[in-house]
Amino acid sequence: MSLIQHTLLLDHGNEMLFLVDMETLEIRMANGAVSRHLGFTREALIGRQITDIECALTDVFFWEEVRQGIAPDEYHAEASYLCADGELLTASKTIVRPHDHPDSLVICAVPNGQLRHTENALADASARLRATLEATADGILLVDRNGSIVNMNRQFSGLWRIPEDVLLTNDDAALLDFLASRARDPADYRRRLAAIRPDSDEETQDLVHLIDDRILERKSRPARQGRLIIGRVFSFTDITERKKTETRLKLAASVFSHAHEGIMITDAAANIVEVNDTFTRITGFSREEVLGKNPRILRSGRHDEAFYKAMWHDLETHGSWQGEIWNRRKNGSLYAEHLSITAVNDVDEATLHYVALFSDITDLKDHQQQLERLAHYDALTGIPNRVLLADRLHQAIAQSRRHQRSLALVYLDIDGFKEVNDAHGHETGDQLLIAIAQRLRDTLREGDTLARLGGDEFVAVLTDLETRNECDAVLSRLLQAAASPVKIRQHTLQLSASLGVTLFPQDNSDADTLLRHADQAMYQAKQAGKNRYQLFDPEEDRLTRTHQKSLRRIDEALANNEFALFFQPKVNMRTGAVIGAEALIRWQHPERGVLPPGEFLPLIEGSELAIRVGDWVIATALAQMLAWKRQGLDLAVSVNVAANHLQQNDFLPRLRNMLAAVPEITPDRLELEVVESAALEGVTQISQLIEDCQALGVRFSLDDFGTGYSSLTYLRRLPASVLKIDQSFVRDMLWDLGDLAIVEGVIGLATAFRRAVIAEGVETSEHGELLLRLGCDLAQGYGIARPMPADELPGWIAGWRPHPAWSDPRNAFPQRDELPITYAEVDHRNWMKQLEDALVAPDIAHPELDARKCRFGQWFEGEGKRRYGQAPEFNAVGSLHSKVHELARAIVVLHAKGETGAAMQRLGELRALRDALIAGMNALGTAAVSRRTAS
């Protein structure tokens, strides 16, 4: 065959022919069939590597073997060729090495016409490979024989946390650099990776420690095609948690073996399944001796069944129990242990095991008992000390509350012990204390406690007392025991004791306060003569503490200028003149507002503070009088002075100094009021002081006159110029005949002794009218004016006018002859008040309902008719009196029937009749006075 025929055959045949250089894999020659089937020109193929167009994985691996010089001389296979338009062409190829060109290979590839089938098969194979890679839990990395990355799954990129920008580069070097950077030791990572050759048939396994403390297990094995190694498969598994678990298990095993606590594990039925060495050391039982046994083999017998029931209840309810327990060793000796038991449950909360940890605390308990002995008992006498006393006392209080029984706390102090100690020495004193403590303890009942606080002071707690007599008996025995003679060496010593006692719950205080109260009572017993007991009075102590607190607060108020003077005018009701004012102290309390003197003066009575407050009142009153005088108001002012204030030796000099400080005020404008009862207590001294003050020009009055027990002799010896009728008599004299008689008597005494008289407590115009009829012109009270601040008094004086009724002719001057009418009027007021009281208080009887039998009716039918029976006003009074009684009987009947509402409604009618009757009596009196004056 000619050369032309060979060329035509090569170029126009269907087989694709290639001549490839074995060293460079470059295409040296390609026939025309190559161009027809693949679409490349010859020029585009010449010089390119064959692996650019043979793209199957088997093709790549084959040509890699060619490059390494291990390819066979003849090779048959299916091939996939990349076309110029991107499609794939499958063909059956044969590769041979010609003898005349040993450095080249000839490829003869015959297209098989199944291009689409091959594509689908390759796609399916690739999909299966990808699915397999993604389905595995490990991270997978495929490299070829050169170490180039062929494939990886998502788990791999996730394990290594490879950023997307690194993945998209498809740059093997960049990816490998990133992997190295994630390792804790990048250099070591690179060194160990380089040691794993991709073409080696060795399988490897090692650990990679990452910078985020995760641990990856790395495994690799060769990838083979037949007997040919075509690359390496790396798998990566995150074993961080597994390593931690292994570490914990190793640690737990180490702890179990080397723990200083005994450890015992049982199954759910409480049979022992494992113990550690410390268990054996503490109990004496070996592991083999206890396996399968119940822990009850360790029971000491010191705990009852209730103890173990409570333990199992906690285990079943809470899943754990801990506490102290006594158990028995193998040799029979007892030991104390601190035990903690925990239930181990499965996912369904069913108990699988119980784990018990315990430590031997026997030595600790022994030491604790020694310490408790030292901490709770007195080293000298062996009886409880202050610490144990506190505990016993708290328990006794709780028991007393629970059983509702009394307890007594006794504070005992040895009388004269210091003298014995000084005379005979401390050693003798200590022996004496030991002996007395023993006697005192023997005296007490079972359940009582005796404690030593220190020195010669003891405390006894007497519990479960039923009666006071039972307590007194124990106290008497304690006194007798303390006073019994004690022989110490050659000395016979006899002392006594003083006892302070407080009773709970009568003294409902806490433990510390009870002890303090008993101590206070003990000092009272000492002061009362020793060798006795004194009972603490809680109410007296409370009042004392409250009083002391009040004194401190009042003292602060004086220092902070919280006090002020109010002034109540005194007037002449007959003439309308304002004759003066009484200075009354008020406390302008920052929280409680303005307080009257009754709220605080009784608290300071008899104290030094009362003297200072009294001086402040006098000085402030004088200063106010000066201020008024400079305003054009010259007004006399009276000031209340306490008896102990007057009785101070320096009262007169201090009063003289206060007067000297306001020379514009003449001393006669100041009046000192002293309570009658206080003046009588030291009549001689008070009398002399009054005379000395009068020598200065200061006037005196006897306040609250009629409330004391004065005699005419005392009244004559007290040179006071004014008598003040106490407001309690004045207020009730409108309906109380007794109070009316007292008021009349005081007015008579004042007239007889030539003293002025002024009435306090004038609350209504009726009070003023009655006083004027009795001969008392001067008065003060709410019916005239309430006490007011100093700046309001001048305006009040300017606008004040007497009540019009006071100018009635009947009140123009004392009407002694017409007093029976006044007494009859008071009788009727009293009858009316008694009826009103009976309607609101069921235990009060109603007054006489017969108009002829009541006191007013008796006067009306007797003396009244004789004196005034001819007067027309008298008959009008009689008619009204009858109507009053008729209506009163009707009201009482309604009330008796239970018709209280109706009865109370008609009471208004009755009051109107009462007022009309009283008006009629006034008219009768006025007419009688007029007739007598006319005659």
Secondary structure, 3 states (H helix, E strand, C coil): CCHHHHHHHHHHCCCEEEEEECCCCEEEEECHHHHHHHCCCHHHHCCCEHHHCECCHHHHHHHHHHHCCCCCCEEEEEEEEECCCCCEEEEEEEEECCCCCCCEEEEEEEECCCHHHHHHHHHHHHHHHHHHHHHCCCEEEEEECCCCEEEECHHHHHHHCCCHHHHHCCCHHHHHHHHHHHECCHHHHHHHHHCCCCCCCCCEEEEEEECCCCEEEEEEEEEEECCEEEEEEEEEEECHHHHHHHHHHHHHHHHHHHCCCEEEEEECCCCEEEECHHHHHHHCCCHHHHCCCCHHHHECCCCCHHHHHHHHHHHHHHCEEEEEEEEECCCCCEEEEEEEEEEEECCCCCEEEEEEEEEECHHHHHHHHHHHHHHHECCCCCCECHHHHHHHHHHHHHHHHHHCCEEEEEEEEEECHHHHHHHHCHHHHHHHHHHHHHHHHHHCCCCCEEEEEECCEEEEEEEEECCHHHHHHHHHHHHHHHHCCEEECCEEECCEEEEEEEEECCCCCCHHHHHHHHHHHHHHHHHCCCCCEEECCHHHHHHHHHHHHHHHHHHHHHHCCCEEEEEEEEEECCCCCEEEEEEEEEEEECCCEEECHHHCHHHHCCCHHHHHHHHHHHHHHHHHHHHHHHCCCCCCEEEECCHHHHCCCCHHHHHHHHHHCCCCCCHHHEEEEEEHHHHHHCHHHHHHHHHHHHHHCCEEEEEEECCCCCCHHHHHHCCCCEEEECHHHHHHCCCCHHHHHHHHHHHHHHHHCCCEEEECCCCCHHHHHHHHHHCCCEECCCCCCCCEEHHHHHHHHHHCCCCHHHHCHHHCCCCHHHHHHHHHHHHHHHHHHHHHHHHHCCCCCCCCCCCCCCHHHHHHHHHHHHHHCCCHHHHHHHHHHHHHHHHHHHHHHHHHCCCHHHHHHHHHHHHHHHHHHHHHHHHHHHHHHHHHHHC
